[in-house]
Amino acid sequence: MSFGPYVDGPMPRLSPRGTAADEAELAAFIKSRNIEHGHAQYWLAHRLTFLWQEHPAIAAFEWDRYPPYRLEAERARRKAFIFHPSEPRASPQVYWNALQQAPGRKEIVQVAGFTVILYEEQPEPRMAEAPQADRWATALFPAIAAFAVGQAVQVANGNVHPESIKWLTIACLATFVGVVLPTLGIINGPASRWWCSCSGLGVAYQFNQLLSAPPGIYLRANLVVPSDFHVGLGIAALLVGAGLAKKPWLGRFHLWALLAAFLFLGHWLLKASPAPFIDVFVFQRDGVHALLAGNNPYALRYPDIYGNSPFYGEGLSVNGVLQFGYPYFPLSLLLALPGQVLLGDYRYAQLAAMALSAVFIAKARPGRVGIAAASLLLFTPRVFFVLEQGWTDPFVLLGLSAVVFVAIRWKPALPWVLGLTLAVKQYTVFMVPAAWQLLPRRSTPASWRRWSASPRW
């Protein structure tokens, strides 16, 4: 009924190339050499890229139908040049001769009928360079923004207030200036001289606010003033001031001393306010107890501790009982669990989250700038009020600071950390539009899919 090498009567004749068995063997070999990019003749390149689902991705020698493949292949340190007798328009000998002039390791092998030239670039030796410093404007204006956010919370203990909106507006403007305008030398020059003074004045003002107002609103009545809290604040203020010096007194131990002071103050606060009158405290505490008892926290019915109040919508409080269970995401409850189990108060987990957030901030950009940024966070004026209330926001802060840290220091962990951060609290969904900035600057559709369509999201 028909004839030719690809049919046997009415039936197709399956060859090794038809079943892509040779290509599968070649892919396994290339991957074993940790190669993700390569070049081949046009028709062969696109066949291999399709069969291998862009892993590896092979760019064409000639017609540049999809430039991202070529750009990635050109930048790759390890790459493969692939040839096959079915595409004689590309000769391996020509490319092998051309590569002899290039520095690096070269090897030519035969795999499943393919000729493969393996090439690994040898980077030119260069002098060790100091880590690239941020522009000073990116240190000054975000510091102003952090100070302004602290003042916004200070005005009305985190509630909406006209003055709070003003401070939040200042924070947004300062963030915009710090991100968009540092490239202008007219801004970057003065910022290098002002950032230390501005940061020092801002932290000093925050310490004055911490000293002049109670750190919580549900403190025990028998506290002695001045208390250990004020003594701890004095020590912390000295450590923060020393951290702004060109050579901190304690060297590399300075950050850990600062954290020890903060943890002491947080521990004092939790002992001074063991049972704040706020529903969040009840939600978290009882939710942890239910989880430990093997019960479903989302099936709980909490007491309405406020009675008839406008805090809940119509029908959500009936006869003093709330008609819903645990109101936050499961990860928030799991993060609170260690504090309740180990120390009898879930807020210790939030205290640890605040401290660890400061570590991520300081270590993202080690030095005076990192210490100053961590200090602005640890001693923002209502930080201990937030801890007393038991709000879940410290876990969001931990996730956000971890995202920034791994984006700078450990990129392979970035999708996992970002995914966990989005699972902490309801409003973290508003971070998604900004997540595109975390993608590689030059990425292919394949990298987008591998980055986003995985279980870590």
N, C-alpha and C positions, 0 to 999 in steps of 0.2 A: 504493500500500500504506500510505502514511502521508503526513502533511502537516505543515507548520510550517517555521519559519525554520532549524531545525537538522538537517533531514533532506532527502534528495533521493531519493524512492522508498524502496528498502530500504537505501540507503547513507547514512551520516552526512555532513553537509555541514560541511566544515572552514572555520571563520571565523578571522580574525586572533586573536580572543580564545580560540578553541578550541585553536589551536596556540601560544598564549602569545607570539606574535611581538611584540605591543604591549608586553607586560610585560617582555620581554627588552630592547627598546629603552629602556624606562623605567629598567630596572636599570642599563644601561650609562651612561645620563645621570646618575643619582644617584651612581654610583660615581665618575664623572669629576669630581664636585664634592666628593669625599672625605667622603661622608655614609654613616654606618653605621647610623643609627637614624631612625625616623620614626613618624608616626601616620596612621591611616586609619580609615574606618568598619569595623565589626566583621568583616563577611564579606569585604570587600576586603582588610583587614589580614592576615587569616590565609591568604588565597589568595596574596597576594604573598610573605609570609614562607615559605610552602611552596615556591612556585616558585623563589624565590631562595635556598633552603636556609639561611635565617637570615642571609644576607649580601647586603644589609642585613636587619635584623629590624625588622618594623613592628608597633607596638603599636596596639591598638584604642582608638578614642575613648571608647567606652562600656564595655560589659561586660568586666571585667578578668579574663579567664579565666586568664591567665598573667602574674602581676605582674612577674617579672624583665624582660620586654620593656618594660613601662611605666617601670620604674625606670631602666633603661638609657637609654630615650628621653628621660626628663625630665632626666637628668644630662648628656646629650650637648650639647656646645656648638653643633654643627651638626646640623640635623635637617630632615626634609622632611614636609610635610603633604600627603597624596595624596588626590585625589578623582577620581571617575569617574561619568559619567551613569548607569551601571547601578545605582549606589547613591545615589539622590537624598536619602536621609535626612541626609546630611552636606553642608552647603553651604560651598563655598570662600569665599564672600563674608563669611559670618559669622566665620570664623576669620581672614580677612584683616583685617577691621575690628578684631577683638580684639587682633591682634598690633601694631596701630598704636601702642598704649600701651606696648609693651615696647621697651626699648633694644636696638639691634642692627640688623644688616642684614637686609632683607626683599626678596624677589623672587618674583613670580608668573609662571609659564611654562606653556606648553602643550606636552606631549610625547606623541605617539602616542595622542591622544584623552584623555589624563589632564590634569587641572589640578594643578599642583604648586606649593606655596608653600615656598620655601626660606628658612630662618631661621638666622641665625648670631648667637648671643648675644654681646653686648659686655660683657666683664667690667668690673666697677666698678674704677676706679683705686684703688690702695692703696699705702701706704708699703712700701718694701722691708723685708723681714723677714730677720733672721739665721737661718741654718739651725737647724732644731730639734735641740736637743741630746738625747742619750740621758739617761735617768734615771741618777743616779749609781750606784744599786744595780746597774744593768746593766753598769756598768764594774767595780765592785768584785768582785762574786761570780764572774763569769766569769774575772777575773784570778786569783782564788783557785783556781778549777777548773783553769786552765792550769798554774799552779804545781804543783798536786797531780798532774796527769798527768805532768809532767816528773819528779816524785819517784817515781812508779810505775815509770817506765822506768829510772830511776837505780838502784833497789834491786837488780835482778838483770839488768841489761842487756836489758830487755824480755821476760824469761822470767817464767812464772807463779811467784808467791811470795806467801805470806800478807801480807807488808807491802805488796806491790804492790796487792793486792786492797783493803786498807784505804785506800790513797791514791786508788784509783779510786772507791771509795765516797764519799770526801770530795769528789772532783771532781763526781760525779753530784749530790750534795746541794747543792753550791755552785751548779751550773748551774740546778738547780730553783729555788733561792731567787732567783737573778738574773733568771730569766725570769718567775716567777709572782708574786713579792711586791713588786716595785719600786713598785707603785701605792700602797703604804702609806707615808705620810709619815714614820712612825716609823722606817722603815728607810732611806728615801731621804735624810733629813736627815743622820744620822751618816755615811752612805756618802760624801757629798760631801766630808767632812773626812778620811776615812780612806783613800780609794782611792790617793792619791799615796804616803802613807807605806807602805801595804801593798805596793803595786807596787814601790816602791823597795827595801824590805826583801827582797821575794821575788827580785828580779833580783840584788841583792847576794849573797844566799845562793847563787843559781845560779852566779854568777861564782866564789864561794869553792869550790864543788864542781868547777868547770871547772879551777881552778888546782891543786886538791889531788889530782886523779886524772888519769891519762893519758887523753887524748882518744880513744884507740883501743887495741885489744889486739894488733894485728899491726904495730906501729911498728918501723921499722928500729932496730937495736941501737946504731948509732953516733950517735944524736942527742945534741946538747949541751943540758944543762939548767942555767940557764934558757935557753930557745930563743926563736926568733922568735915562736913560738906564744904564749908567755907575754907577750912585749912587745905583740903584737897584742891579746891579751885585756885588757891594761891600758888600751890606747887605746880599745878598745870599751867598757870599763866607764866611762871618762870621758865618752864620747859618750852612753851610755845615761843616766847621771846628769844630764847637761846637758839631755837631752830631756825630763826630768820637770820642768824649771824652767818657770815661766810664759812666759818668753821664751827659747827655745833659742838658744844662742850662734851657731849657723850659720843660723838662720832656716829658710827653705824648703829649704836644702841639707842640713839636718841628717840627714834620712832617708837621703839618698844617701851621706853620709859613713859612716853606720852600716852601710849595705849594703857599702860598699867594705871596711870593716874585717872584716865577716863573710866576704866573698868571699876576702880575703887569708888568713884563718884556714882556710877550707875548702880553698883551693889548697895551703896548707902541709900539711894533713892528707893530701891525696891523694898528694902527693909523698913524705910520710913513710911511707905505707902503700900501696905501689903494687899489691900482690897479696895481699889478705886471704884467709885459708884458710876460705872459706865457699862453699857450693854456689851461692848466689844470684849471686855474682860470676861464677862459671863459666857459669851459665845465661844471664845477660845478655850477657856478653862474647862467648861462642860463638854465641849467637842473633843478635847484631848481625853478626858475621862471616859467618854463613850467609846472612843476608838480603842483605848486600852482594855475596856471591858468586852470588846468584840461586838459592839453595837454600831449601827449606822448613824453617824452624826447628822446626816441630812434628814433622818426620820425623827430627830429630837423635837420637842416642843419646849421652848424656853419661857421662863416667866417674864412678864413685862414689868421690869423694875421701876419704870417711870409712872406707871398707872395710866391715866388718861392724858396723853401728851401728843403733840403734833409730829413726833419723830417717825411714826409709822403711818402708812397709808390706810385708807378706810378699809375695815374688815381684816386687817392683819393682826389686830389685837382683840381677842374676844375673852371676856371674863378674866382679864389679867394674864392670859396665856397667848403668846405669839403663835401665829398660824404658819410658821415656817421653821425649817431646821437650820443647820449650819449655813451661814450666808456667804461664805467665801470659797475659793477654789481649794481642792484637796491638797495641793502642794503647800499652801499657806499653813494648813493644819499639820502637815508632816514636818515642816520646818519648825513649828512651835513645839513639837513633841519632845525633843531632847531637853529643853529647859524645864518642862513640867516633870519629866521622869527623873532627871538627875538632880535638880535643885528645888523642886517643888513649886516652881513658878515659871510659866511658859515665857514670861517676859525676859528671862535670862537668855533665851535664844535670840530675842530681838536685840538685846544688849550686845551679844556676840556678833550679830549681823551688822550692827553699826560699827563695831570695832574692825571687823573684817573689811567692810566697805572702805574705811579709812586706809587700811593696808593696801587694797587694790589701787586707790587713788594715789597714794604716796609712791608705790612701786611702779606705777605706769610711767611716771617720769621722775626717777630718783633725783634727790637734791633738795635745795631750798624751796623750789617751786612746789614740789610734791608735798613736802612737810607743811607748807603754808596752806595748801588746798585741803589737806587732811585736817588741819587745825580748824579751818573755817567750818568744816562739817561737824567735827566732834564737839565743838563748843559754840554751835549756833544757839542763840539765846533760849529757845524752847525745846532743845533736844531732850532734856530730862523730863519735861512735861509730856512729850510724845511717848517716851518710854513708860512713864507712869500710866498713861491712858491705855497702853497695850495695843495701840493701833498696829495694823499689819504692814504699814508702809515701810518699816525698816527692811523687810524682806524684798520689797521692790527696789529699794535703794541698793541692797546687796547685789541683786541681779543686774541692775543697770551699771554699777561700778565694775562688776565682773565682766560684763560685755565689753566695756571700754578697755579693760586691762587685757583681755585675751585678744581683742582686735589689734592691740599694739604688740603684745609679747608672745601670744600663742595662738595663731590664727586657726590651726586645725580644730581647736575646741570651740570656735566662735559659734557655729550653728547650734551646737548642743546648749551652750550657755544662753544664747538668745532664746531658744525654744523654751527652756526652763523659766526664763524671766517672764515670757509672755503667759506662762501658766500660773503665775503667782496671784494675780489680782485682776479684777474685771477691767479696769481702765488701762491696763498695759497694752490693750489692742491698739491704742492710739500711737504706740511706738512703731507699729508696722510700717507706715509710710516712710519713716526715716531709715528703715533697715536696708534700703537699697544702697545707702552710702557705705555699708559694710561689705558689699560685694567687691570682688577684685575689680580694679579700675578698667582692665581690659579683659572682658570675659566673653565666652562663647555661649550659645544657647545650652550646650551640654553642661557647662559649669553651673549655669543658673539652675538647670534641672537637678543636678547632683546636689546642689547646695540647698534647694528648697523642698524637693519632693522626697525627703527622707524621713524616717520615723522620729528624728530629733525635733521636727517641728510639731 
